[in-house]
């Protein structure tokens, strides 16, 4: 019964590769939208002042359209309003080596960094599936009972240790 109730959660992704920004700068925008619902993530990115924000918004819209297209194409029942940003990652792309003129005919090398931005959206679990998963968790309660027994055992060991300490102190007093 549990296998029938658990459905595979579909993920839809979009990539924006070879973007002319460092991954560190792109992560600043991507961290803002991780875990948000798609509508709220679009608003957040749209009003961000960062230079990479329009690229992130375009990739996010592409991931949403991928979800819409694949749901129509494969006959899946995906509610676009129920999507959220599951992961948003900026990986490092190839570096471009450049040279800057320096004094006395010398040259300084520097690197232009590129980023690959990957955004994954998924559908939130239905409330019915969550109630099934919460109903099937009586096993941890049994572990709590065993934990209480373990605490009682250690407490009795500590009491026994205290008794021996008092016996030793009484023996020392008697020896004096």
C-alpha positions as CSV (number, residue, x, y, z in Angstrom):
1,X,0.0,0.0,0.0
2,X,2.8,2.4,0.8
3,X,4.5,1.9,-2.6
4,X,1.2,2.7,-4.4
5,X,0.8,5.9,-2.4
6,X,4.4,7.1,-3.0
7,X,4.7,8.7,-6.4
8,X,8.0,9.7,-8.0
9,X,8.3,13.5,-7.8
10,X,9.2,14.8,-11.2
11,X,11.9,17.5,-11.5
12,X,12.2,19.9,-14.4
13,X,15.4,21.8,-15.0
14,X,16.9,24.5,-17.2
15,X,20.5,25.5,-17.7
16,X,22.1,28.8,-18.7
17,X,25.7,28.0,-19.6
18,X,28.8,30.1,-20.2
19,X,27.4,33.2,-18.5
20,X,29.9,36.0,-18.2
21,X,29.9,36.3,-14.4
22,X,31.7,34.5,-11.6
23,X,29.8,31.7,-9.9
24,X,30.2,33.5,-6.6
25,X,28.2,36.4,-7.8
26,X,25.6,34.2,-9.4
27,X,25.2,32.3,-6.1
28,X,24.2,35.5,-4.4
29,X,21.0,35.7,-6.5
30,X,20.4,31.9,-6.5
31,X,20.5,31.7,-2.8
32,X,17.6,34.1,-2.6
33,X,15.3,31.8,-4.5
34,X,16.2,28.4,-3.2
35,X,13.1,26.7,-1.7
36,X,10.7,29.4,-2.8
37,X,7.5,28.9,-4.7
38,X,8.0,29.7,-8.4
39,X,5.8,32.8,-8.4
40,X,7.6,34.3,-5.4
41,X,11.0,33.4,-6.8
42,X,10.1,35.2,-10.1
43,X,9.2,38.3,-8.1
44,X,12.3,38.1,-6.0
45,X,14.6,37.8,-9.1
46,X,12.7,40.4,-11.1
47,X,13.3,43.1,-8.4
48,X,16.9,42.2,-7.7
49,X,19.5,44.7,-8.6
50,X,22.2,42.3,-9.5
51,X,23.5,42.1,-13.1
52,X,23.0,38.4,-13.3
53,X,19.3,38.6,-12.2
54,X,17.8,38.8,-15.7
55,X,19.7,35.7,-16.7
56,X,18.5,33.8,-13.6
57,X,15.0,34.9,-14.3
58,X,15.2,33.7,-17.9
59,X,16.5,30.3,-16.7
60,X,13.7,30.0,-14.1
61,X,11.1,30.8,-16.7
62,X,12.6,28.2,-19.0
63,X,12.4,25.6,-16.2
64,X,8.7,26.4,-15.7
65,X,8.0,26.1,-19.4
66,X,9.9,22.8,-19.5
67,X,7.6,21.6,-16.7
68,X,4.5,22.8,-18.6
69,X,5.7,21.3,-21.9
70,X,6.7,17.9,-20.5
71,X,3.4,17.6,-18.5
72,X,1.5,18.1,-21.8
73,X,3.8,15.9,-23.8
74,X,3.9,13.0,-21.5
75,X,0.4,13.3,-20.1
76,X,1.6,14.1,-16.6
77,X,-0.6,15.9,-14.2
78,X,1.7,18.8,-13.1
79,X,0.2,21.8,-11.5
80,X,2.4,24.7,-12.5
81,X,1.1,26.9,-9.6
82,X,2.3,24.2,-7.2
83,X,6.0,24.2,-8.4
84,X,8.9,25.4,-6.2
85,X,12.6,25.9,-6.8
86,X,14.2,22.7,-5.6
87,X,17.8,23.6,-6.4
88,X,19.6,26.5,-7.9
89,X,23.3,26.0,-8.5
90,X,26.0,28.0,-10.2
91,X,28.9,25.8,-11.3
92,X,32.2,27.1,-12.6
93,X,32.7,27.1,-16.3
94,X,35.9,27.5,-18.3
95,X,38.1,30.4,-17.4
96,X,39.3,32.9,-20.1
97,X,42.9,33.9,-19.7
98,X,43.5,37.6,-20.4
99,X,46.5,39.9,-20.2
100,X,46.6,43.4,-18.9
101,X,49.4,45.8,-19.7
102,X,51.8,46.6,-16.9
103,X,54.5,49.2,-16.4
104,X,57.9,48.9,-18.1
105,X,56.6,46.7,-20.9
106,X,55.5,43.9,-18.7
107,X,52.1,42.1,-18.7
108,X,49.9,40.9,-15.8
109,X,47.7,37.9,-16.4
110,X,44.2,37.6,-15.0
111,X,41.2,35.3,-15.5
112,X,37.7,36.0,-16.6
113,X,35.4,33.5,-14.9
114,X,32.3,31.9,-16.5
115,X,29.4,30.3,-14.7
116,X,26.9,27.5,-15.6
117,X,23.6,28.2,-13.9
118,X,21.3,25.2,-13.3
119,X,17.8,25.7,-11.9
120,X,15.6,22.7,-10.9
121,X,11.9,23.0,-10.1
122,X,9.7,20.3,-8.7
123,X,6.1,20.0,-7.6
124,X,5.3,20.2,-3.9
125,X,4.0,17.0,-2.3
126,X,0.3,16.6,-2.1
127,X,-1.1,16.9,1.5
128,X,-2.5,13.3,1.2
129,X,0.9,11.9,0.6
130,X,2.3,13.7,3.7
131,X,-0.4,12.3,5.9
132,X,0.4,8.8,4.7
133,X,4.1,9.3,5.5
134,X,3.3,10.7,9.0
135,X,1.0,7.8,9.7
136,X,3.7,5.3,9.0
137,X,6.1,6.5,11.7
138,X,5.4,4.6,14.9
139,X,8.9,3.0,14.9
140,X,10.7,6.1,16.3
141,X,8.4,6.0,19.4
142,X,9.8,2.5,20.2
143,X,13.3,3.9,20.0
144,X,12.4,6.5,22.6
145,X,11.3,3.8,25.0
146,X,14.6,2.0,24.6
147,X,16.4,5.3,25.1
148,X,14.6,5.8,28.4
149,X,15.7,2.4,29.5
150,X,19.3,3.2,28.6
151,X,19.1,6.4,30.7
152,X,17.8,4.5,33.7
153,X,20.7,1.9,33.4
154,X,23.3,4.6,33.3
155,X,21.7,6.4,36.2
156,X,21.9,3.2,38.3
157,X,25.5,2.8,37.4
158,X,26.2,6.4,38.6
159,X,24.5,5.7,41.9
160,X,26.7,2.6,42.4
161,X,29.8,4.7,41.6
162,X,28.7,7.2,44.3
163,X,28.3,4.5,46.9
164,X,31.8,3.2,46.3
165,X,33.1,6.8,46.6
166,X,31.4,7.2,50.0
167,X,32.8,3.8,51.2
168,X,36.3,4.9,50.2
169,X,36.0,8.2,52.1
170,X,34.7,6.4,55.2
171,X,37.6,4.0,55.0
172,X,40.1,7.0,54.8
173,X,38.5,8.5,57.9
174,X,38.7,5.3,59.8
175,X,42.4,5.0,58.8
176,X,43.3,8.4,60.3
